[in-house]
Amino acid sequence: MAELLEALGHWPGALWLQRSGTAYLFVNAAHILGIGLLLGAILPLDLRLAGLIRSAPLAVLAPFLIRVAACGLALAVLTGAWLFTVKPVEYAGNPAFLWKLGLLALAFANIALQHRGAALERAVATERLPRRVRGHALASAGLWLAVLVAGRWIGFV
């Protein structure tokens, strides 16, 4: 595993970020943009699915917010993986980074569970929010906020 981490740190994309403050700035900014898109879309949707706010119909909100969150997630994951290659050995030993990975795994599992079956689609179509949908929405909101905090924590450990 140590050899793989060392190799990642010598990947051309990693070397470019290590040597260019401007490149690092833009990739980091793209990572923050991805996080902003993800949280800016998923939190209102989760609060709506949890029944904590009532605004526009779910049939209008959900498809758009899910797509925005998915684009933000893709951007955050891709740029986050790229940023990891700048100091892979250091990050792999950082407890906050390991917490972030664990929380990310839980957040991805929650996505898979929420989208399994037809409960979410029925809730969106009928505006009836079963306990399962509400529970996954609350878990989603909490997990994504925890991932955000763990990501910020990385720089302080």
Backbone as CSV, one residue per row, in Angstrom:
resi,resn,N_x,N_y,N_z,CA_x,CA_y,CA_z,C_x,C_y,C_z
1,MET,0.825,-1.194,0.000,0.000,0.000,0.000,0.873,1.264,0.000
2,ALA,1.972,1.237,0.758,2.873,2.393,0.814,3.444,2.703,-0.567
3,GLU,3.733,1.662,-1.348,4.283,1.879,-2.694,3.252,2.535,-3.606
4,LEU,2.005,2.113,-3.477,0.933,2.716,-4.280,0.767,4.192,-3.924
5,LEU,0.782,4.483,-2.627,0.650,5.877,-2.199,1.814,6.726,-2.713
6,GLU,3.013,6.181,-2.629,4.197,6.897,-3.146,4.060,7.137,-4.651
7,ALA,3.599,6.118,-5.366,3.429,6.246,-6.816,2.406,7.329,-7.157
8,LEU,1.325,7.399,-6.379,0.321,8.441,-6.616,0.926,9.840,-6.487
9,GLY,1.826,9.997,-5.536,2.471,11.283,-5.339,3.414,11.683,-6.459
10,HIS,3.747,10.712,-7.325,4.635,10.997,-8.460,3.910,10.947,-9.803
11,TRP,2.601,10.804,-9.753,1.766,10.845,-10.952,1.898,12.248,-11.569
12,PRO,1.929,12.374,-12.882,2.103,13.701,-13.506,1.099,14.752,-13.030
13,GLY,-0.143,14.345,-12.837,-1.139,15.303,-12.340,-0.827,15.784,-10.942
14,ALA,-0.292,14.899,-10.106,0.103,15.281,-8.743,1.304,16.219,-8.781
15,LEU,2.266,15.891,-9.622,3.454,16.739,-9.737,3.085,18.139,-10.216
16,TRP,2.150,18.215,-11.141,1.709,19.510,-11.643,1.123,20.349,-10.508
17,LEU,0.256,19.732,-9.688,-0.331,20.469,-8.567,0.717,20.829,-7.519
18,GLN,1.690,19.944,-7.307,2.744,20.210,-6.331,3.627,21.373,-6.765
19,ARG,3.795,21.545,-8.063,4.731,22.552,-8.590,4.068,23.860,-8.992
20,SER,2.751,23.843,-9.134,2.061,25.039,-9.605,0.995,25.468,-8.604
21,GLY,1.278,26.570,-7.937,0.291,27.109,-7.008,-1.001,27.481,-7.714
22,THR,-0.884,27.944,-8.949,-2.077,28.329,-9.710,-2.927,27.113,-10.048
23,ALA,-2.293,26.046,-10.493,-3.039,24.813,-10.795,-3.728,24.295,-9.537
24,TYR,-2.983,24.271,-8.433,-3.565,23.804,-7.170,-4.754,24.673,-6.776
25,LEU,-4.604,25.993,-6.932,-5.682,26.924,-6.607,-6.955,26.590,-7.380
26,PHE,-6.822,26.348,-8.694,-8.003,26.096,-9.512,-8.632,24.733,-9.229
27,VAL,-7.818,23.718,-8.989,-8.377,22.397,-8.659,-9.051,22.455,-7.289
28,ASN,-8.437,23.152,-6.346,-9.039,23.305,-5.022,-10.350,24.088,-5.123
29,ALA,-10.364,25.153,-5.931,-11.590,25.930,-6.129,-12.684,25.073,-6.760
30,ALA,-12.308,24.221,-7.707,-13.286,23.321,-8.320,-13.829,22.332,-7.283
31,HIS,-12.979,21.885,-6.369,-13.418,20.990,-5.294,-14.447,21.700,-4.405
32,ILE,-14.161,22.940,-4.061,-15.086,23.717,-3.236,-16.395,23.971,-3.988
33,LEU,-16.300,24.244,-5.285,-17.508,24.415,-6.099,-18.349,23.137,-6.075
34,GLY,-17.701,21.983,-6.238,-18.426,20.715,-6.190,-19.125,20.517,-4.855
35,ILE,-18.440,20.837,-3.765,-19.037,20.713,-2.429,-20.225,21.667,-2.303
36,GLY,-20.048,22.888,-2.805,-21.136,23.866,-2.750,-22.362,23.414,-3.530
37,LEU,-22.136,22.887,-4.725,-23.257,22.384,-5.523,-23.939,21.212,-4.824
38,LEU,-23.134,20.298,-4.303,-23.687,19.132,-3.612,-24.526,19.553,-2.411
39,LEU,-23.925,20.295,-1.497,-24.647,20.668,-0.282,-25.775,21.649,-0.557
40,GLY,-25.547,22.563,-1.508,-26.586,23.532,-1.846,-27.827,22.897,-2.449
41,ALA,-27.668,21.743,-3.041,-28.811,21.037,-3.621,-29.364,19.981,-2.670
42,ILE,-28.476,19.232,-2.021,-28.957,18.081,-1.250,-29.603,18.498,0.061
43,LEU,-29.105,19.532,0.713,-29.698,19.929,1.996,-31.152,20.399,1.853
44,PRO,-31.475,21.287,0.898,-32.891,21.640,0.748,-33.761,20.442,0.380
45,LEU,-33.237,19.573,-0.477,-34.013,18.386,-0.848,-34.213,17.477,0.363
46,ASP,-33.156,17.246,1.129,-33.285,16.394,2.312,-34.276,16.979,3.313
47,LEU,-34.209,18.276,3.535,-35.146,18.907,4.467,-36.583,18.791,3.973
48,ARG,-36.757,18.904,2.661,-38.094,18.744,2.071,-38.561,17.300,2.197
49,LEU,-37.687,16.341,1.908,-38.055,14.925,2.018,-38.296,14.497,3.463
50,ALA,-37.617,15.152,4.399,-37.812,14.843,5.815,-39.101,15.464,6.346
51,GLY,-39.717,16.321,5.537,-40.953,16.962,5.956,-40.737,18.170,6.847
52,LEU,-39.510,18.663,6.903,-39.205,19.797,7.780,-39.480,21.142,7.127
53,ILE,-39.520,21.180,5.803,-39.907,22.400,5.100,-40.924,22.030,4.030
54,ARG,-41.782,22.950,3.746,-42.771,22.781,2.674,-42.576,23.942,1.719
55,SER,-42.249,23.614,0.507,-42.071,24.680,-0.488,-42.719,24.211,-1.770
56,ALA,-41.969,24.157,-2.825,-42.481,23.707,-4.118,-42.741,22.201,-4.067
57,PRO,-43.568,21.719,-4.969,-43.848,20.279,-5.016,-42.572,19.466,-5.272
58,LEU,-42.500,18.320,-4.645,-41.344,17.443,-4.830,-41.144,17.059,-6.288
59,ALA,-42.217,16.884,-7.010,-42.102,16.490,-8.422,-41.367,17.559,-9.227
60,VAL,-41.397,18.802,-8.779,-40.680,19.892,-9.442,-39.259,19.978,-8.907
61,LEU,-39.114,19.940,-7.585,-37.812,20.121,-6.946,-36.861,18.948,-7.124
62,ALA,-37.343,17.752,-6.837,-36.458,16.589,-6.713,-35.621,16.302,-7.958
63,PRO,-36.201,16.217,-9.142,-35.354,15.880,-10.303,-34.217,16.872,-10.519
64,PHE,-34.521,18.158,-10.399,-33.488,19.179,-10.599,-32.424,19.109,-9.511
65,LEU,-32.847,19.082,-8.247,-31.887,19.080,-7.143,-31.041,17.809,-7.121
66,ILE,-31.620,16.686,-7.481,-30.851,15.433,-7.539,-29.765,15.537,-8.603
67,ARG,-30.086,16.093,-9.763,-29.083,16.253,-10.829,-27.978,17.225,-10.418
68,VAL,-28.345,18.335,-9.797,-27.336,19.300,-9.350,-26.438,18.653,-8.299
69,ALA,-27.040,17.946,-7.343,-26.252,17.277,-6.296,-25.320,16.234,-6.913
70,ALA,-25.806,15.485,-7.887,-24.972,14.464,-8.533,-23.796,15.103,-9.271
71,CYS,-24.039,16.208,-9.956,-22.935,16.911,-10.641,-21.933,17.441,-9.627
72,GLY,-22.422,18.024,-8.544,-21.537,18.514,-7.496,-20.735,17.390,-6.867
73,LEU,-21.390,16.263,-6.618,-20.701,15.110,-6.037,-19.614,14.595,-6.969
74,ALA,-19.927,14.483,-8.247,-18.929,14.010,-9.219,-17.727,14.949,-9.251
75,LEU,-17.989,16.249,-9.282,-16.890,17.227,-9.313,-16.066,17.159,-8.022
76,ALA,-16.736,17.064,-6.886,-16.030,17.010,-5.600,-15.192,15.740,-5.472
77,VAL,-15.728,14.615,-5.905,-14.988,13.349,-5.803,-13.775,13.354,-6.738
78,LEU,-13.974,13.788,-7.971,-12.852,13.809,-8.923,-11.745,14.764,-8.482
79,THR,-12.119,15.968,-8.093,-11.097,16.924,-7.678,-10.499,16.541,-6.328
80,GLY,-11.318,15.958,-5.445,-10.805,15.501,-4.156,-9.781,14.395,-4.319
81,ALA,-10.053,13.469,-5.224,-9.082,12.400,-5.494,-7.794,12.981,-6.062
82,TRP,-7.930,13.975,-6.925,-6.746,14.617,-7.503,-5.947,15.353,-6.430
83,LEU,-6.635,16.088,-5.564,-5.948,16.792,-4.473,-5.260,15.810,-3.521
84,PHE,-5.848,14.644,-3.329,-5.247,13.617,-2.477,-3.855,13.238,-2.963
85,THR,-3.666,13.238,-4.287,-2.384,12.798,-4.851,-1.237,13.755,-4.553
86,VAL,-1.544,14.953,-4.073,-0.495,15.921,-3.747,0.333,15.444,-2.553
87,LYS,-0.337,14.851,-1.545,0.341,14.352,-0.336,-0.317,13.044,0.096
88,PRO,-0.273,12.018,-0.725,-1.044,10.807,-0.417,-0.610,10.099,0.865
89,VAL,0.667,10.031,1.138,1.133,9.344,2.347,0.671,10.093,3.587
90,GLU,0.814,11.417,3.537,0.392,12.246,4.672,-1.110,12.133,4.908
91,TYR,-1.901,12.249,3.837,-3.355,12.169,3.985,-3.800,10.791,4.469
92,ALA,-3.176,9.746,3.981,-3.560,8.386,4.367,-3.333,8.145,5.855
93,GLY,-2.448,8.913,6.476,-2.203,8.790,7.902,-2.927,9.824,8.744
94,ASN,-3.726,10.661,8.120,-4.431,11.737,8.818,-5.775,11.212,9.342
95,PRO,-5.988,11.221,10.673,-7.243,10.694,11.219,-8.480,11.396,10.666
96,ALA,-8.405,12.695,10.441,-9.554,13.421,9.905,-9.872,12.956,8.485
97,PHE,-8.839,12.693,7.693,-9.059,12.192,6.336,-9.712,10.815,6.387
98,LEU,-9.265,9.978,7.295,-9.847,8.636,7.426,-11.303,8.718,7.882
99,TRP,-11.597,9.647,8.792,-12.993,9.870,9.181,-13.817,10.329,7.975
100,LYS,-13.243,11.230,7.182,-13.958,11.719,6.005,-14.274,10.570,5.052
101,LEU,-13.308,9.696,4.817,-13.554,8.543,3.942,-14.651,7.647,4.491
102,GLY,-14.607,7.394,5.798,-15.645,6.565,6.411,-17.022,7.196,6.295
103,LEU,-17.097,8.495,6.548,-18.373,9.203,6.427,-18.852,9.238,4.980
104,LEU,-17.909,9.395,4.043,-18.269,9.334,2.621,-18.860,7.974,2.266
105,ALA,-18.248,6.913,2.779,-18.761,5.567,2.513,-20.185,5.426,3.054
106,LEU,-20.424,5.945,4.252,-21.783,5.891,4.819,-22.756,6.729,3.994
107,ALA,-22.316,7.898,3.536,-23.186,8.752,2.721,-23.535,8.067,1.394
108,PHE,-22.546,7.408,0.775,-22.815,6.672,-0.473,-23.760,5.497,-0.217
109,ALA,-23.571,4.795,0.890,-24.470,3.689,1.230,-25.888,4.210,1.446
110,ASN,-26.007,5.368,2.087,-27.325,5.957,2.302,-27.991,6.323,0.976
111,ILE,-27.203,6.840,0.036,-27.752,7.138,-1.300,-28.293,5.856,-1.928
112,ALA,-27.501,4.796,-1.876,-27.924,3.521,-2.474,-29.202,3.011,-1.822
113,LEU,-29.289,3.117,-0.510,-30.487,2.646,0.193,-31.691,3.532,-0.114
114,GLN,-31.492,4.834,-0.175,-32.605,5.747,-0.453,-33.167,5.522,-1.862
115,HIS,-32.294,5.218,-2.802,-32.742,5.049,-4.186,-33.093,3.598,-4.528
116,ARG,-32.970,2.701,-3.555,-33.341,1.290,-3.765,-34.862,1.188,-3.699
117,GLY,-35.415,0.450,-4.600,-36.862,0.297,-4.610,-37.545,1.542,-5.151
118,ALA,-38.845,1.627,-4.916,-39.634,2.712,-5.496,-40.156,3.692,-4.450
119,ALA,-39.741,3.561,-3.181,-40.294,4.425,-2.125,-40.023,5.900,-2.397
120,LEU,-38.813,6.223,-2.818,-38.491,7.625,-3.086,-39.302,8.149,-4.266
121,GLU,-39.392,7.367,-5.330,-40.162,7.802,-6.501,-41.627,8.011,-6.138
122,ARG,-42.196,7.103,-5.322,-43.592,7.266,-4.887,-43.753,8.515,-4.029
123,ALA,-42.792,8.764,-3.139,-42.864,9.944,-2.275,-42.839,11.217,-3.109
124,VAL,-41.967,11.248,-4.113,-41.872,12.420,-4.986,-43.168,12.611,-5.761
125,ALA,-43.733,11.521,-6.270,-44.945,11.610,-7.090,-46.187,11.931,-6.272
126,THR,-46.280,11.386,-5.061,-47.514,11.511,-4.274,-47.441,12.525,-3.143
127,GLU,-46.250,13.015,-2.828,-46.039,13.929,-1.696,-46.264,13.238,-0.346
128,ARG,-46.426,11.924,-0.352,-46.496,11.177,0.913,-45.080,10.771,1.270
129,LEU,-44.663,11.094,2.488,-43.290,10.866,2.909,-43.234,9.769,3.969
130,PRO,-43.030,8.529,3.533,-42.952,7.443,4.510,-41.741,7.602,5.423
131,ARG,-41.823,6.953,6.560,-40.759,7.031,7.565,-39.396,6.689,6.980
132,ARG,-39.332,5.689,6.113,-38.053,5.278,5.502,-37.435,6.422,4.695
133,VAL,-38.227,7.088,3.890,-37.743,8.201,3.072,-37.296,9.345,3.967
134,ARG,-38.102,9.653,4.993,-37.747,10.733,5.926,-36.449,10.415,6.662
135,GLY,-36.320,9.171,7.107,-35.120,8.762,7.837,-33.864,8.854,6.992
136,HIS,-33.948,8.383,5.755,-32.789,8.471,4.863,-32.454,9.929,4.542
137,ALA,-33.462,10.779,4.426,-33.212,12.198,4.150,-32.498,12.851,5.334
138,LEU,-32.939,12.557,6.539,-32.266,13.119,7.725,-30.839,12.585,7.840
139,ALA,-30.672,11.293,7.573,-29.322,10.714,7.602,-28.443,11.375,6.547
140,SER,-28.986,11.599,5.369,-28.239,12.237,4.295,-27.765,13.624,4.711
141,ALA,-28.663,14.426,5.227,-28.292,15.786,5.648,-27.187,15.735,6.697
142,GLY,-27.339,14.881,7.676,-26.330,14.770,8.727,-25.001,14.261,8.217
143,LEU,-25.055,13.248,7.354,-23.814,12.675,6.830,-23.055,13.662,5.955
144,TRP,-23.750,14.370,5.073,-23.041,15.305,4.194,-22.456,16.469,4.976
145,LEU,-23.151,16.914,6.013,-22.575,17.962,6.859,-21.362,17.433,7.627
146,ALA,-21.431,16.190,8.077,-20.299,15.580,8.777,-19.103,15.406,7.840
147,VAL,-19.356,15.033,6.577,-18.278,14.929,5.587,-17.623,16.298,5.403
148,LEU,-18.435,17.344,5.329,-17.901,18.697,5.186,-16.999,19.056,6.371
149,VAL,-17.465,18.801,7.584,-16.680,19.126,8.776,-15.390,18.307,8.811
150,ALA,-15.486,17.020,8.495,-14.286,16.172,8.481,-13.289,16.674,7.445
151,GLY,-13.778,17.131,6.295,-12.889,17.680,5.276,-12.171,18.923,5.752
152,ARG,-12.870,19.768,6.450,-12.226,20.980,7.001,-11.240,20.600,8.100
153,TRP,-11.556,19.560,8.846,-10.722,19.112,9.968,-9.356,18.636,9.495
154,ILE,-9.284,18.141,8.263,-8.034,17.584,7.727,-6.884,18.574,7.879
155,GLY,-7.123,19.804,7.586,-6.056,20.810,7.642,-5.623,21.181,9.049
156,PHE,-6.372,20.749,10.055,-6.056,21.119,11.433,-5.456,19.988,12.243
157,VAL,-5.285,18.826,11.613,-4.738,17.659,12.326,-3.281,17.490,11.974
